[in-house]
């Protein structure tokens, strides 16, 4: 059964539920400690760039991985994205393949990297895997979104963090999707003075088909409020929102009912690209997605840093 992210995770003030769950969060931290302390680290000859997060979901790991993979490929480096296989993540695999063909999916990241080495890839990009402590990474990029950042700052289940901020002590780069946040930067640099901080944003590519339309937003992603804010930023007229859990698997009959209801209300359906790839096999033509491209400030500086791993 899929559940929506608890709202108390993103409350700046610690809730009573978080306090009640805090002992379980200590267990999470203990598990992380023992994994880091006692797992045997595996090294590889191919440089590994890990794009991960400590806030669970919705931070832009996959779009970042795709952008880096394409840029490196365009500059002559044979790059590959590696994803761990999860049964309910087919939407993300399809999203990657639609714009970047060099993708390896494996139940074990170690085996995926070995496959990449057999195929003589120059650089491996791990899309997720920051918490796979067995794998030695040459560069770790940790993604945040300006709207959530670290939520209430607590570790699962009391909060949304996979591990606490001290995990950034040995990280090379933080990438924040959103506006510059000096206060958050200062907080991160107190943990790691050598940390390089970059910013990114999403640029809509097909806004014109949604202008002057009354919209029904369909979202089954980790942080749908980020998508809603993007629509608001570009003055799109949202009349209704339908929110589902992240990686939700829509049925064709379910989508048909939503389309019929939208038609009845004279609304145009809009969804994210990630959600669209969950339903693109359905024979339904009345749904469009907002096509966006990730833009990174100082992108060339970041790409050059990654290229040096291969030199």
C-alpha positions, 0 to 999 in steps of 0.5 A, a space after each residue: 500500500 502506498 501512503 502520502 508523505 506525512 505533513 508533519 515532516 515539513 513543519 518547521 516546528 517539531 510536532 508531538 508525533 515527531 517527538 513520539 517517533 523520535 526513539 525510532 529515529 535514533 534506531 535509524 541513526 544507529 543503523 546508519 552508523 553501523 553500516 558506515 563503520 562496518 560495511 566493506 567498501 568496494 572500489 572501482 577503476 571507473 570514476 563514480 559520481 553519485 547524485 543523491 539526497 538526504 531528504 527523501 524524494 522530490 529533490 531532482 536527482 533524476 533530472 540532474 543525473 540526466 543533465 550530467 550524463 548528456 553534457 558529459 556525452 556531448 563533451 566526448 565522455 562515454 557516460 552511463 546512468 545506473 539505477 537500482 531496480 525497484 518494481 514500482 519505479 518504472 516511471 523514472 526508468 522510462 523518463 530517463 530512457 526518453 532522453 538518455 539511452 545509456 541506462 543500466 538497471 540492476 537490483 545490485 548497484 555493485 553489479 551495475 557498475 561492473 557491467 558498466 566497466 565491462 562496457 568501457 564507460 568512462 564515467 558512471 553516474 549513480 542516480 540515487 545511492 548516497 546511502 549505499 555505503 559499500 560503494 566508493 564514490 569519487 564525487 557525491 552531489 547532494 540535491 535539495 529543493 528550496 521548498 523543503 530543504 531538510 523539513 523538520 530536520 529529523 531522521 525517518 520516521 520522525 522526519 524526512 531525512 535518510 540521515 542527518 546533515 552531518 552526512 555532508 562532512 565528506 560530500 563535495 557538492 550540494 545542488 539546491 533547486 530554487 533561489 539562493 538561500 544564504 542562511 542554509 548555505 551558512 548552515 551547510 558550510 559550518 558542517 563542511 567548509 570545502 563544500 561547493 554549492 550550486 543552484 538550479 531551476 526548471 525552465 518550462 518548454 511548452 507553456 503555450 499549450 496551457 495558457 488561457 486554459 482552466 487546468 486540472 493538475 494530476 500529480 503522483 510525485 513526492 512533493 506535488 506542491 513544488 509542481 503547483 508553485 511552478 504552475 503558479 509562477 508562470 500564471 497558469 490557471 489551476 482550477 482543481 488538483 488531484 494528488 496521488 502518492 509518489 510512484 502511484 500506478 494509475 490504471 487505464 480505467 482510472 485515468 479515463 474517469 478523470 478525463 471524463 470528469 475533466 471534460 464535464 468541467 471543461 478543464 484541461 489536464 496537466 501533469 508532470 513528465 514523470 507522471 506522464 510516463 506512467 500512462 503513456 501506454 494508455 490510448 488516451 490523447 487528452 492529457 498533456 504534460 509540462 515539459 521542463 528542462 533543468 538549468 544549472 547555474 555555473 554548469 560548465 564549472 560543475 561539468 569541468 570538475 566531473 571531467 577532471 575525475 577522468 583525466 
